[in-house]
Amino acid sequence: MCPDCHTPDPAWTEVTGDGGVVSWTVLHPPVLPVWSEQLPFVVLLVELDEGVRMIGQLVDDDGKLLRTDGTAEGIDFGTRVELRWRQDESGQTLPAWSPVG
C-alpha cells in the first residue's frame, strides 16, 4: 500500500537512479565480522530526482565499495550521485552510488 495516497495497487515506475545525498554515516569498528576488512565505508541516504529516498553504499564508478569516510570524495548534503550496481559478499546485486564527476 502506498503510504501517501493509500492505494492498494501501486504501479512500478522507472527512475534514473540519480539524485542528491540527504544524509550519510561512516561505519567504523566494531561491526559484523563479514565487514571488518572493508572498513571504513559510507552508507548514503539518497533522494532520487523522482522524489524517492533509498539507502546504499558509496562506491567507485565500477561499483566497487570504497574504503573511505567520504571526505576525499566530497560527500556532503546535496552532493550529486549516480546509480551504480554493486555485488555484495553474498552475491546479491544492490543499488549503490558514486559522486557525479
N, C-alpha and C positions, 0 to 999 in steps of 0.2 A: 504494500500500500504506500502511496506517495505521502510523505509526512506533511507536505504543504497543501495539496488540493484534495487529499484523501481518496483519490481514485483507486479502485481495486484492480485496475488493469493498466498500469503504466506502460508506455511504449519505449523500446530501445531507441536511443538517439546517437548517431555517430558524432564524435567530437575530435578535435585536432590533437588533444593531449597537451597542448602548450598552455602556459599560464604564468602566474606570479607566486612567489613564496609568501605565504601568510604567516608561517611560523616554522620553527625548526628546533631540534635538540641534537646534542652530540652525545653519543654513547661512549662511556669510558668504563673501565673495570669497576666493580665486578659485574659480569653478565653471564649468560649461559655459556658453558664451555665451547659449544659449537661456534661461537662468535669471537672467542678470546684472541685468536690470531688475526682478526680483521679490524681491531680497534685502533684508534678511534674512527667512527664513521658517523655520518649525518643522516638523520631521518627528517624529511621535509613534509610540511603540510602545504599543498599547492592548491590554489584556486584556479581551475581551468578557465580559459577565456569564455567558456559557455556557462560559467557560474557554479559548477560542481567542484567540491573540495575532495581531494584524495591525498592519501599518505603514501610515501615511498622513499627509497634511499637516494642519496646523491651519488651519481655515477659519472664516469667519463663518457665521451662520445660513442664508445663501443659498448657501453652498458656494463663496464667493469666497476665494481664497488671501489670508491676512493677511500683510502685511509687518510682522513683529514678531519679538521674541526670546522672546515668551511671557510676559514679566513682567506686562504690563498685564492679560493675560487670566487670571492666577493659575495658570499651569501649574506643577504640582508633582507629586511622586509621589502617586498615588491620586486626582488630580483627576478628577471625573466628566465624561465626554464623551458626546456624542450623535453618531450616524452622520449624515453628510451625503454628498451626491454631488457631485463636482467634475469638470467637464470640463477636461481639460488642454489644452496648447497644440496637441497633435496631434489633438484631437477625441475622445480616449478618455474614457469616464466611469469615474472611480475612487472608491473609498471614501476619505473624509476625515472629520475630526471637529471639532466645536466644543464649547466648555465648556458644561456644563449651567448654566442660569440666566443 
